[in-house]
Amino acid sequence: MTESKNTGVPEVDPNELTRSLTEIAGRSQQLVKDFLARQESGQQLSMDDALHMSKLFQDLYARLMADPVQLVQAQMSFWQDYMSLMQNQTLRMMGVDSEPVREPAKGDKRFAHEGWEENPFFDFVKQSYLLTADYLHHTVNNVEGLDEKTQRKIDFYTRQFISATSPSNFLATNPEVLERTVETRGQNLLDGLNKLLEDLERGNGTLKIRQTHPEAFEVGKDLAVTPGKVIYQNELMQLIQYEPATEQVARRPLLFVPPWINKYYILDLRPKNSLVKWLVEQGYTVFVISWCNPDADLAEKQFEDYMKLGPLAALDAVEQAIGERDVNIIGYCLGGTLLASTLAWMAERGEGGVNSATFLTTLLDFDSPGELEVFIDEEQLQSLEKQMNERGYLAGNQMASTMSSLRSNDLIWSFFVNNYLKGEDPFPFDLLFWNQDSTNMPARMHAFYLRNMYLENKLKEPGGITLDGVPIDLGKVEVPSYFVSAKEDHIAPWHACYRGSRLLGGRTRFVLGGSGHIAGVINPPEKQKYGYWLNGRNPKDPDAWFDGAKHHEGSWWLDWVKWLQPKRGGEVPARTPGDGKLKPIEDAPGHYVREPSNG
């Protein structure tokens, strides 16, 4: 591509354009062939989700028609607002200033470009969209006769529709994209189409929108670089022991149980925001479980297998590695749910070995688990179980898409516009690179987890769940615990986390951090971001807890280390991986974490 001498605007080489279009056409044709081949082989998209959504909105429509007066009132209100918008825009065209009928919410990045306000046409498009969105929200949220769960589902799917139809998502109605198209003479659209084809090819016909470039980082080179060794492994996990950074270390080590719904290196991203590195520098011997990325061979693995081959096997391995059974253990998200279940199982059997437990954004009471419950009811779960049983696992990209849909404007449509309409590469962000490095879920384990936790909420009931022949009771877990939740967490809402913290029998310290599920946890002290809330009392009501809580600046990491200080167990000379009975197998991060998803 060259630049015009007269205008300074890039010009497109006709031969280059022809080559690009020919290549795009060929790749598109191959994608269509691959798609048709999958259809013929029976790998078809399930219609169950579409039918489920259709039934929801059929019910909504029937309820709307049962109260026509309310529907007419809503339509009249919408029409009046629309007429006000038309009048204001007419006055503006005549040079008369007028107040907007609707404005975007503060922080809505979709309409940040000045063209949305300065250009009367795009301002009208924007306000028309916001007006219609408000009308749809108001209509579906004020229908009487729907049960609360159905109401939440309809609200969720309505918001997905509203997000998808935003004028910012289309070339003709996005002033920023049009401006970019003029500047590049359409090269942005060609670049975007190439990126679209690349993402379709990476997803084998399923669109996997990149949130950062797939080659922006390399695990073991840019991420997960804290020095350590894999000292133990079984079919489900590798156990990493990290090299010491101090001459003396706490006698009691730290053992992390991360979620297997993602890869462990969220705890060890780049050195500047690595929780593992920071803890090693605080004088701790740190162990981390690195789960495998399961395929169909592990389809029969159950939740209790993750307990036995995960934290229980790790506790035995830690004892062999450093001669110390007494540990401070940490569970993150689903890893925290497994940790609480394991501690209850150990308590029932009279087994010790854990001095304290820390739970990071962990659900134990699934009564109000946030928007994920939209996807979990008997009908949808049976459909999902059928899919998993046919394949042997839940594909990682399916879980990743579900998580992204909870924040579709931020995690789907913003990247759709940036990548495919602007034709730009997303910013190389380590957290989003980790987020798109998805993992699979074994069929039996995941079905047990969804049914017993999310659907039936049995974990909070004494004896509600049996693991390896032992009925468990969270109330019998007497070790002191530290709970961290995040105020804006949409995956494990803090109210639900707080209620779960009260199920344990030991003394609990609850901390509420700022931000969301990941940034609220991975919050190094040097950043001085978000802050956290503390309350010396734990009343039954979470809102009462918050009303009495005090806000502190900085990272909760500092408070946690103070809480851990009397639990260090004294100081001992630093331990090097391989000094004990377990010899190193390979360097950290090991090969399990590099296993790609099959989905």
C-alpha positions as CSV (number, residue, x, y, z in Angstrom):
1,M,0.0,0.0,0.0
2,T,1.4,3.4,-1.0
3,E,0.5,7.0,0.0
4,S,-1.0,9.6,-2.3
5,K,1.3,12.6,-2.9
6,N,-1.7,15.0,-3.2
7,T,-3.9,13.9,-0.2
8,G,-1.6,12.0,2.1
9,V,-4.2,9.3,2.3
10,P,-3.0,5.7,1.7
11,E,-3.8,4.2,-1.7
12,V,-4.5,0.6,-2.3
13,D,-2.4,-1.3,-4.8
14,P,-4.9,-2.9,-7.2
15,N,-2.7,-6.0,-7.6
16,E,-2.3,-6.4,-3.9
17,L,-6.1,-6.0,-3.4
18,T,-6.8,-8.7,-6.0
19,R,-4.3,-11.1,-4.3
20,S,-5.9,-10.4,-0.9
21,L,-9.4,-11.0,-2.2
22,T,-8.4,-14.2,-4.0
23,E,-6.7,-15.5,-0.9
24,I,-9.7,-14.6,1.3
25,A,-12.1,-16.3,-1.2
26,G,-10.0,-19.5,-1.2
27,R,-9.8,-19.7,2.6
28,S,-13.5,-18.9,2.9
29,Q,-14.4,-21.7,0.5
30,Q,-12.3,-24.2,2.5
31,L,-14.0,-23.1,5.7
32,V,-17.4,-23.8,4.1
33,K,-16.2,-27.2,3.0
34,D,-14.9,-28.1,6.5
35,F,-18.2,-26.9,8.0
36,L,-20.3,-29.1,5.6
37,A,-18.0,-32.0,6.3
38,R,-18.7,-31.7,10.0
39,Q,-22.4,-31.5,9.3
40,E,-22.3,-34.7,7.3
41,S,-20.3,-36.5,10.0
42,G,-22.9,-35.6,12.6
43,Q,-20.9,-32.9,14.4
44,Q,-23.8,-30.5,14.3
45,L,-24.7,-27.6,16.5
46,S,-27.3,-28.6,19.1
47,M,-30.7,-26.9,18.7
48,D,-31.5,-27.4,22.4
49,D,-30.3,-24.0,23.4
50,A,-32.3,-22.2,20.7
51,L,-35.4,-24.2,21.6
52,H,-34.9,-23.4,25.3
53,M,-34.7,-19.7,24.5
54,S,-37.7,-19.9,22.2
55,K,-39.8,-21.4,25.0
56,L,-38.7,-18.6,27.4
57,F,-39.8,-15.8,25.0
58,Q,-43.0,-17.7,24.1
59,D,-43.9,-17.6,27.8
60,L,-43.0,-13.9,27.9
61,Y,-45.2,-13.1,24.9
62,A,-48.1,-14.9,26.5
63,R,-47.7,-12.9,29.7
64,L,-47.5,-9.7,27.7
65,M,-50.7,-10.4,25.8
66,A,-52.4,-11.2,29.1
67,D,-52.0,-7.6,30.2
68,P,-52.4,-5.5,27.0
69,V,-53.0,-2.3,29.0
70,Q,-49.5,-2.3,30.4
71,L,-48.0,-3.2,27.0
72,V,-49.9,-0.3,25.4
73,Q,-48.7,2.1,28.1
74,A,-45.1,1.1,27.6
75,Q,-45.5,1.6,23.8
76,M,-47.1,5.0,24.3
77,S,-44.2,6.0,26.6
78,F,-41.7,4.8,24.0
79,W,-43.5,6.7,21.2
80,Q,-43.6,9.9,23.2
81,D,-39.9,9.7,24.0
82,Y,-39.2,9.0,20.3
83,M,-41.2,12.0,19.2
84,S,-39.2,14.1,21.6
85,L,-36.0,12.8,20.1
86,M,-37.2,13.6,16.6
87,Q,-38.1,17.1,17.7
88,N,-34.8,17.7,19.4
89,Q,-32.9,16.5,16.3
90,T,-34.9,18.7,14.1
91,L,-34.1,21.7,16.3
92,R,-30.4,20.7,16.3
93,M,-30.4,20.7,12.5
94,M,-31.8,24.2,12.6
95,G,-28.9,25.3,14.9
96,V,-30.8,25.2,18.2
97,D,-29.2,23.4,21.1
98,S,-31.3,20.8,22.8
99,E,-30.9,18.3,25.7
100,P,-30.5,14.7,24.7
101,V,-33.4,12.4,25.3
102,R,-31.0,9.5,26.2
103,E,-27.3,9.5,27.1
104,P,-25.0,6.5,27.4
105,A,-24.1,5.2,30.9
106,K,-21.0,6.7,32.3
107,G,-18.0,4.6,31.2
108,D,-19.8,3.1,28.2
109,K,-16.8,2.8,25.8
110,R,-18.9,2.0,22.8
111,F,-19.9,5.6,22.3
112,A,-16.7,7.3,23.5
113,H,-15.7,8.6,20.0
114,E,-16.5,12.3,19.5
115,G,-18.4,11.5,16.3
116,W,-21.3,10.0,18.3
117,E,-22.1,13.4,19.7
118,E,-20.7,15.9,17.2
119,N,-22.4,14.4,14.1
120,P,-26.2,14.9,14.2
121,F,-26.8,11.6,12.3
122,F,-24.8,9.4,14.6
123,D,-26.1,11.2,17.6
124,F,-29.6,10.3,16.4
125,V,-28.6,6.7,15.8
126,K,-27.1,6.4,19.2
127,Q,-30.1,7.9,21.0
128,S,-32.5,5.8,19.0
129,Y,-30.6,2.7,20.1
130,L,-30.5,3.7,23.7
131,L,-34.2,4.6,23.7
132,T,-35.1,1.3,22.2
133,A,-32.9,-0.6,24.6
134,D,-34.6,1.1,27.6
135,Y,-38.0,0.2,26.2
136,L,-37.0,-3.5,25.8
137,H,-35.5,-3.6,29.3
138,H,-38.5,-1.9,30.9
139,T,-41.0,-4.2,29.0
140,V,-39.4,-7.5,29.9
141,N,-38.6,-6.5,33.5
142,N,-42.1,-5.5,34.3
143,V,-44.0,-8.5,33.1
144,E,-46.0,-10.1,35.9
145,G,-46.5,-13.8,36.5
146,L,-43.0,-15.0,35.7
147,D,-41.0,-16.8,38.4
148,E,-37.8,-15.1,39.5
149,K,-35.4,-17.5,37.7
150,T,-37.3,-17.3,34.4
151,Q,-37.3,-13.5,34.7
152,R,-33.5,-13.5,35.1
153,K,-33.1,-15.7,32.1
154,I,-35.2,-13.5,29.9
155,D,-33.4,-10.4,31.2
156,F,-30.0,-12.0,30.4
157,Y,-31.0,-13.0,26.8
158,T,-32.6,-9.6,26.2
159,R,-29.4,-7.9,27.2
160,Q,-27.4,-10.2,24.9
161,F,-29.7,-9.2,22.0
162,I,-29.4,-5.5,22.9
163,S,-25.6,-5.7,23.1
164,A,-25.4,-7.5,19.7
165,T,-27.6,-4.9,17.9
166,S,-25.6,-1.9,19.1
167,P,-24.9,0.5,16.2
168,S,-21.3,0.5,17.3
169,N,-21.1,-3.1,16.0
170,F,-21.8,-2.2,12.3
171,L,-19.7,-0.4,9.7
172,A,-22.4,1.9,8.4
173,T,-23.4,3.2,11.8
174,N,-20.0,3.5,13.6
175,P,-18.4,6.9,13.0
176,E,-15.0,5.7,14.3
177,V,-14.9,2.7,11.9
178,L,-16.1,4.8,9.0
179,E,-13.3,7.3,9.7
180,R,-10.8,4.5,9.8
181,T,-12.1,3.1,6.6
182,V,-11.7,6.4,4.8
183,E,-8.2,6.9,6.2
184,T,-7.0,3.5,5.0
185,R,-9.2,3.3,1.9
186,G,-10.8,0.1,3.1
187,Q,-7.5,-1.7,4.1
188,N,-8.9,-2.0,7.7
189,L,-11.8,-4.1,6.4
190,L,-9.5,-6.4,4.4
191,D,-7.2,-6.8,7.5
192,G,-10.3,-7.4,9.6
193,L,-11.6,-10.0,7.2
194,N,-8.3,-11.8,7.3
195,K,-8.4,-11.8,11.1
196,L,-11.9,-13.1,11.0
197,L,-10.8,-16.0,8.8
198,E,-7.8,-16.7,11.0
199,D,-10.0,-16.9,14.1
200,L,-12.5,-19.2,12.3
201,E,-9.6,-21.4,11.3
202,R,-8.3,-21.5,14.8
203,G,-11.7,-22.5,16.1
204,N,-12.2,-25.2,13.3
205,G,-15.2,-23.3,12.0
206,T,-16.3,-21.8,15.4
207,L,-15.5,-18.2,15.8
208,K,-12.9,-17.8,18.6
209,I,-12.5,-14.0,18.9
210,R,-9.0,-13.2,20.0
211,Q,-8.8,-11.0,23.0
212,T,-5.1,-10.7,22.5
213,H,-2.8,-12.1,19.9
214,P,-2.4,-15.9,20.3
215,E,1.4,-15.5,20.0
216,A,1.7,-12.4,22.2
217,F,3.1,-14.5,25.0
218,E,4.7,-17.8,25.6
219,V,4.1,-19.8,28.8
220,G,7.4,-20.5,30.4
221,K,9.1,-17.6,28.6
222,D,7.0,-14.5,29.2
223,L,4.4,-16.0,31.7
224,A,4.8,-18.5,34.5
225,V,8.5,-17.8,34.8
226,T,9.0,-18.0,38.5
227,P,11.9,-20.5,39.0
228,G,10.8,-23.9,40.2
229,K,10.6,-27.6,39.6
230,V,7.8,-30.2,39.0
231,I,8.5,-32.6,41.8
232,Y,5.4,-34.9,41.5
233,Q,2.8,-35.8,38.9
234,N,-0.1,-38.1,38.4
235,E,-2.7,-38.4,35.6
236,L,-4.6,-35.3,36.7
237,M,-1.9,-32.9,38.0
238,Q,1.7,-31.9,38.3
239,L,2.9,-30.4,41.6
240,I,5.4,-27.5,41.3
241,Q,7.8,-26.5,44.1
242,Y,9.3,-23.0,43.7
243,E,12.9,-22.0,44.3
244,P,13.5,-20.0,47.5
245,A,14.3,-16.3,47.3
246,T,15.3,-15.9,51.0
247,E,17.8,-17.6,53.2
248,Q,15.1,-18.4,55.8
249,V,11.6,-19.5,55.1
250,A,8.4,-20.2,57.0
251,R,8.3,-23.8,58.4
252,R,4.8,-24.2,57.1
253,P,4.6,-24.1,53.3
254,L,1.8,-22.7,51.1
255,L,-0.1,-25.0,48.8
256,F,-2.3,-23.6,46.1
257,V,-5.3,-25.5,44.6
258,P,-6.2,-23.5,41.5
259,P,-9.4,-24.1,39.5
260,W,-9.1,-26.7,36.7
261,I,-11.6,-24.6,34.7
262,N,-8.5,-22.5,33.7
263,K,-4.8,-22.9,33.9
264,Y,-2.9,-22.3,37.1
265,Y,-0.6,-19.5,35.8
266,I,-3.1,-16.8,36.6
267,L,-1.2,-17.1,39.9
268,D,2.1,-16.6,38.1
269,L,1.7,-14.2,35.2
270,R,4.5,-11.8,34.5
271,P,6.9,-11.1,37.4
272,K,5.4,-7.7,38.1
273,N,2.0,-9.2,38.9
274,S,2.9,-12.8,40.0
275,L,1.3,-13.8,43.3
276,V,3.6,-16.8,43.5
277,K,6.8,-14.7,43.0
278,W,5.6,-12.2,45.6
279,L,5.0,-14.9,48.2
280,V,8.3,-16.6,47.6
281,E,9.9,-13.2,48.2
282,Q,8.0,-13.0,51.5
283,G,9.9,-16.1,52.7
284,Y,7.5,-18.9,51.9
285,T,8.0,-22.3,50.4
286,V,5.3,-22.3,47.7
287,F,3.7,-25.3,46.0
288,V,1.1,-25.1,43.2
289,I,-1.0,-27.7,41.6
290,S,-1.0,-27.6,37.8
291,W,-4.0,-29.5,36.4
292,C,-3.9,-31.4,33.2
293,N,-6.0,-30.4,30.2
294,P,-8.3,-33.5,30.0
295,D,-9.5,-35.2,26.9
296,A,-11.9,-38.1,26.3
297,D,-9.5,-40.6,28.0
298,L,-10.4,-38.9,31.4
299,A,-14.2,-38.7,30.7
300,E,-15.0,-41.0,33.7
301,K,-13.0,-39.0,36.2
302,Q,-15.2,-37.7,39.0
303,F,-15.2,-34.8,41.5
304,E,-13.8,-37.1,44.2
305,D,-10.9,-38.2,41.8
306,Y,-9.9,-34.5,41.7
307,M,-9.9,-34.5,45.5
308,K,-7.8,-37.7,45.8
309,L,-5.4,-37.0,43.0
310,G,-5.4,-33.2,43.7
311,P,-5.1,-31.7,47.2
312,L,-4.8,-35.1,49.0
313,A,-2.0,-36.3,46.7
314,A,-0.4,-32.9,46.9
315,L,-0.3,-33.0,50.7
316,D,1.4,-36.4,50.7
317,A,3.9,-35.1,48.1
318,V,4.7,-31.9,50.1
319,E,5.4,-34.1,53.1
320,Q,7.8,-36.2,51.1
321,A,9.4,-33.2,49.5
322,I,10.2,-31.1,52.6
323,G,9.2,-33.4,55.6
324,E,6.4,-31.1,56.6
325,R,2.7,-32.1,56.6
326,D,1.4,-29.0,58.4
327,V,0.5,-26.6,55.6
328,N,-1.4,-23.4,54.9
329,I,-3.5,-24.1,51.9
330,I,-5.2,-21.8,49.4
331,G,-8.1,-22.6,46.9
332,Y,-9.1,-20.3,44.1
333,C,-12.7,-20.3,42.6
334,L,-13.6,-23.9,41.8
335,G,-10.3,-24.9,43.5
336,G,-11.7,-23.3,46.7
337,T,-14.9,-25.3,46.4
338,L,-12.8,-28.5,46.0
339,L,-10.6,-27.4,49.0
340,A,-13.6,-26.9,51.3
341,S,-15.0,-30.3,50.2
342,T,-11.6,-31.9,50.9
343,L,-11.3,-30.3,54.3
344,A,-14.8,-31.5,55.2
345,W,-13.9,-35.0,54.0
346,M,-10.6,-34.9,56.1
347,A,-12.5,-33.7,59.2
348,E,-15.0,-36.5,58.9
349,R,-12.2,-39.0,58.9
350,G,-10.2,-37.3,61.6
351,E,-7.3,-36.4,59.4
352,G,-5.1,-33.4,60.0
353,G,-2.3,-31.7,58.1
354,V,-3.9,-28.3,57.3
355,N,-3.1,-25.4,59.6
356,S,-5.2,-22.7,57.8
357,A,-7.3,-22.3,54.6
358,T,-7.6,-19.3,52.3
359,F,-10.5,-19.1,49.8
360,L,-10.2,-16.8,46.8
361,T,-13.6,-15.8,45.2
362,T,-15.0,-19.2,46.2
363,L,-18.7,-20.3,46.2
364,L,-19.8,-22.8,48.9
365,D,-23.4,-21.6,48.9
366,F,-24.9,-21.7,45.4
367,D,-28.3,-20.3,46.2
368,S,-27.6,-17.1,44.2
369,P,-24.5,-17.8,42.2
370,G,-24.9,-14.9,39.7
371,E,-25.7,-15.0,36.0
372,L,-24.1,-18.4,35.5
373,E,-27.4,-19.9,36.8
374,V,-29.0,-18.7,33.6
375,F,-27.4,-21.7,31.9
376,I,-28.2,-24.2,34.6
377,D,-31.6,-25.8,35.0
378,E,-32.8,-29.4,34.6
379,E,-33.6,-29.1,30.9
380,Q,-30.3,-27.4,30.0
381,L,-28.2,-29.6,32.2
382,Q,-29.6,-32.7,30.6
383,S,-28.8,-31.3,27.2
384,L,-25.2,-30.4,28.3
385,E,-24.8,-33.9,29.9
386,K,-25.8,-35.5,26.6
387,Q,-23.2,-33.4,24.7
388,M,-20.5,-34.2,27.2
389,N,-21.2,-37.9,27.2
390,E,-21.0,-38.0,23.4
391,R,-17.6,-36.3,23.5
392,G,-16.2,-37.3,26.9
393,Y,-15.7,-33.7,28.0
394,L,-16.9,-30.1,27.8
395,A,-14.8,-28.3,25.3
396,G,-12.8,-25.5,26.7
397,N,-13.9,-22.9,24.1
398,Q,-17.6,-23.6,25.0
399,M,-16.9,-22.7,28.7
400,A,-14.8,-19.7,27.6
401,S,-17.7,-18.4,25.4
402,T,-20.1,-18.8,28.3
403,M,-17.9,-16.8,30.6
404,S,-17.4,-14.1,28.0
405,S,-21.1,-13.8,27.4
406,L,-21.5,-12.6,31.0
407,R,-19.7,-9.4,30.0
408,S,-20.4,-9.4,26.2
409,N,-19.8,-5.7,25.6
410,D,-16.3,-5.9,27.1
411,L,-15.2,-9.4,26.2
412,I,-17.0,-10.0,22.8
413,W,-18.2,-6.9,21.0
414,S,-15.4,-4.6,21.8
415,F,-12.9,-7.1,20.3
416,F,-15.3,-7.8,17.4
417,V,-15.2,-4.1,16.5
418,N,-11.4,-3.7,17.1
419,N,-10.3,-6.8,15.3
420,Y,-12.7,-7.2,12.4
421,L,-14.0,-3.6,11.7
422,K,-11.0,-1.6,12.6
423,G,-8.6,-4.3,11.5
424,E,-6.4,-3.8,14.4
425,D,-4.6,-6.3,16.7
426,P,-5.8,-6.3,20.3
427,F,-3.4,-5.1,23.0
428,P,-1.0,-7.7,24.3
429,F,-2.5,-8.2,27.7
430,D,-1.2,-11.1,29.8
431,L,-4.5,-11.6,31.7
432,L,-6.6,-11.9,28.5
433,F,-4.0,-14.2,27.0
434,W,-4.5,-16.5,30.0
435,N,-8.3,-16.0,29.7
436,Q,-8.3,-17.4,26.2
437,D,-6.0,-20.3,27.0
438,S,-9.0,-22.5,27.7
439,T,-9.3,-26.0,29.3
440,N,-11.7,-28.9,28.9
441,M,-13.8,-30.4,31.7
442,P,-14.2,-34.2,32.1
443,A,-17.8,-35.2,31.5
444,R,-18.6,-37.0,34.8
445,M,-16.8,-34.6,37.0
446,H,-18.4,-31.5,35.4
447,A,-21.9,-33.0,35.5
448,F,-21.5,-33.8,39.2
449,Y,-20.3,-30.3,39.9
450,L,-23.1,-28.5,38.0
451,R,-25.9,-30.8,39.3
452,N,-24.8,-31.1,43.0
453,M,-23.5,-27.5,43.5
454,Y,-25.3,-25.1,41.1
455,L,-28.5,-26.9,40.4
456,E,-29.3,-28.6,43.8
457,N,-27.0,-26.6,46.1
458,K,-26.2,-29.7,48.2
459,L,-22.7,-28.7,49.4
460,K,-24.1,-26.4,52.1
461,E,-26.3,-29.2,53.5
462,P,-24.7,-31.5,56.1
463,G,-24.3,-34.9,54.5
464,G,-25.7,-33.5,51.2
465,I,-22.7,-34.7,49.2
466,T,-20.8,-38.0,49.6
467,L,-17.2,-38.2,48.4
468,D,-15.4,-41.5,48.2
469,G,-18.0,-43.1,50.5
470,V,-17.9,-40.3,53.1
471,P,-20.8,-37.9,53.6
472,I,-19.3,-34.4,54.2
473,D,-20.3,-31.5,56.4
474,L,-18.7,-28.1,55.9
475,G,-19.6,-27.2,59.5
476,K,-17.0,-29.6,60.8
477,V,-14.1,-27.7,59.1
478,E,-12.5,-26.1,62.2
479,V,-9.3,-24.6,60.7
480,P,-9.1,-20.8,60.6
481,S,-10.0,-19.5,57.2
482,Y,-9.5,-16.3,55.2
483,F,-12.1,-15.5,52.5
484,V,-11.4,-13.0,49.7
485,S,-14.2,-11.9,47.4
486,A,-14.4,-9.1,44.8
487,K,-17.1,-6.3,44.8
488,E,-17.7,-6.5,41.0
489,D,-17.3,-10.3,40.6
490,H,-19.9,-11.5,38.1
491,I,-18.8,-15.2,38.4
492,A,-18.8,-15.6,42.1
493,P,-20.9,-12.7,43.5
494,W,-19.5,-11.5,46.8
495,H,-22.9,-11.8,48.7
496,A,-22.9,-15.5,47.8
497,C,-19.2,-15.9,48.8
498,Y,-20.0,-14.2,52.1
499,R,-22.9,-16.6,52.9
500,G,-20.6,-19.5,52.1
501,S,-17.9,-18.3,54.4
502,R,-20.4,-18.7,57.3
503,L,-20.9,-22.4,56.6
504,L,-17.4,-23.4,58.0
505,G,-17.0,-24.2,61.7
506,G,-13.7,-22.4,62.3
507,R,-13.0,-18.7,62.8
508,T,-13.3,-16.7,59.5
509,R,-11.9,-13.5,58.3
510,F,-13.8,-12.1,55.3
511,V,-12.2,-9.5,53.0
512,L,-13.9,-7.7,50.1
513,G,-11.6,-6.5,47.4
514,G,-12.4,-4.1,44.6
515,S,-12.7,-4.9,40.9
516,G,-13.7,-8.4,39.6
517,H,-13.1,-12.1,39.7
518,I,-9.5,-11.9,38.4
519,A,-8.3,-8.3,38.8
520,G,-9.7,-8.2,42.4
521,V,-7.4,-11.2,43.3
522,I,-4.3,-10.5,41.2
523,N,-3.7,-7.1,42.7
524,P,0.0,-6.5,43.5
525,P,0.6,-4.0,46.3
526,E,2.9,-1.9,44.0
527,K,-0.1,-0.9,41.8
528,Q,-2.0,0.7,44.7
529,K,-5.3,-0.1,43.1
530,Y,-8.9,-1.0,44.1
531,G,-8.5,-1.2,47.9
532,Y,-10.4,-3.6,50.1
533,W,-13.0,-3.6,52.9
534,L,-12.7,-5.2,56.4
535,N,-15.1,-5.7,59.2
536,G,-14.1,-7.3,62.6
537,R,-17.6,-8.8,62.9
538,N,-19.4,-11.4,60.7
539,P,-23.1,-10.7,60.9
540,K,-25.6,-13.0,59.1
541,D,-26.5,-10.4,56.4
542,P,-23.8,-9.5,53.9
543,D,-25.1,-6.0,53.5
544,A,-24.9,-5.5,57.2
545,W,-21.3,-6.6,57.0
546,F,-20.6,-4.1,54.3
547,D,-22.3,-1.3,56.1
548,G,-20.0,-1.8,59.1
549,A,-16.9,-2.4,57.0
550,K,-14.0,0.0,56.7
551,H,-12.3,0.7,53.3
552,H,-8.5,0.4,53.1
553,E,-6.3,1.6,50.3
554,G,-4.0,-0.8,48.4
555,S,-3.9,-4.5,48.0
556,W,-5.5,-7.2,50.3
557,W,-2.3,-9.2,49.8
558,L,-0.7,-7.1,52.6
559,D,-3.6,-7.9,55.1
560,W,-3.4,-11.6,54.1
561,V,0.3,-11.8,54.9
562,K,-0.3,-10.2,58.3
563,W,-3.0,-12.8,58.9
564,L,-0.6,-15.6,57.8
565,Q,2.3,-14.3,59.9
566,P,1.4,-16.1,63.2
567,K,0.7,-19.2,61.1
568,R,4.2,-19.4,59.6
569,G,5.3,-21.9,62.3
570,G,8.7,-20.4,62.9
571,E,11.6,-20.1,60.5
572,V,13.8,-22.8,58.9
573,P,16.6,-22.8,56.3
574,A,15.4,-22.3,52.8
575,R,14.4,-25.5,50.9
576,T,15.5,-26.2,47.4
577,P,13.4,-28.5,45.2
578,G,14.9,-31.9,45.1
579,D,16.4,-31.7,48.6
580,G,13.8,-34.2,50.0
581,K,12.6,-37.6,48.9
582,L,11.1,-36.3,45.6
583,K,13.5,-35.5,42.8
584,P,12.7,-32.9,40.1
585,I,10.9,-34.3,37.0
586,E,11.2,-31.1,34.9
587,D,11.5,-27.4,35.2
588,A,8.5,-25.3,36.0
589,P,6.0,-24.6,34.6
590,G,5.9,-28.2,33.4
591,H,4.3,-29.7,30.4
592,Y,0.7,-30.1,31.7
593,V,0.1,-26.4,31.5
594,R,1.1,-26.3,27.9
595,E,-1.4,-28.9,26.8
596,P,-3.9,-27.3,24.3
597,S,-7.6,-27.6,24.6
598,N,-9.3,-30.1,22.2
599,G,-12.3,-27.8,21.9
